[in-house]
Amino acid sequence: MTRLAIIIVSYNTRQDLEACLASLRRNPPVISSEVVVVDNASSDGSADAARAGGARVLEMGRNAGFSAANNAGIRASSGDLVLLLNSDTIVPAGAVDRLVERLEATGATVAGPRIVDGAGRAEISFGRMITPLNELRQKRLMRDYEAGRGAVVARVEAASRREQLVDWVTGACLLVRRAEAEAAGLFDERFFLYTEDVDFCAAIRKRGGRVLFTPSAEITHLRGRSRASNPAAANDAYTRSHVAFYEKHYPLWTPFLRLYLSLQQVRGGRRPPSGERPTVR
């Protein structure tokens, strides 16, 4: 009996998807599992590549967005555990099983691993609930981290080595108990791309669930690969999701956010701040 469904959403990332599936074939979890690739009408042969890679493919027929595609994959799969995995990740041996083990040992509802980039540098893949003040703090942290400021780099590295309960973990690699995901209503599909995982974890916590970050498991995330092919569309998706997040959680702040985003666009376009929506599909 399958216990774990691994859901991978694909949209024109064939090369990354093939590498991700190859890593899962090389290092299959010990826990019984199935891999379901949900394809958002890719035009690069991603669906065929996924089938050739041994995955079951669910074709959406349109670019339905990350939230809707994940929801479709969850509904079409079986198993009491669900692992959401980006197509631009590489999964080393034992990582999935260690993540499952920590989820079950701690009684958490959601668990996320330590995530590193292709150079082995830690990604800020967890954090506190998005609020206006927390966003300002996160932006400053990311600027200092990306600038290589020693004290901040050491702080991020130390945090990414410590198991802890957090408000959210990134949807690039997110393990959740199926029953609790369904009870929380799955992903809010108003979030086409970005902030959907923060919102989902908030819904889990509202029901009394716990969100665990654990460095016991580690995966590599080659983030930003899909964004590079269409940055304008990614920026637009970020803006719409960010506004939708504030409309849902902080409606009184929404006019100020709209003004801020407008000013940023006037300055020549903006890239989604890493502290607000840290991963790109």
PyMOL commands that set and color helices and strands:
alter all, ss='L'
color gray80, all
select helices_A, chain A and resi 14-26+46-52+66-76+95-106+132-146+150-159+178-183+196-206+225-229+231-249+251-266
alter helices_A, ss='H'
color red, helices_A
select strands_A, chain A and resi 4-10+33-39+56-59+81-86+89-90+110-116+126-127+164-166+168-169+173-177+211-221
alter strands_A, ss='S'
color yellow, strands_A
deselect
rebuild
show_as cartoon
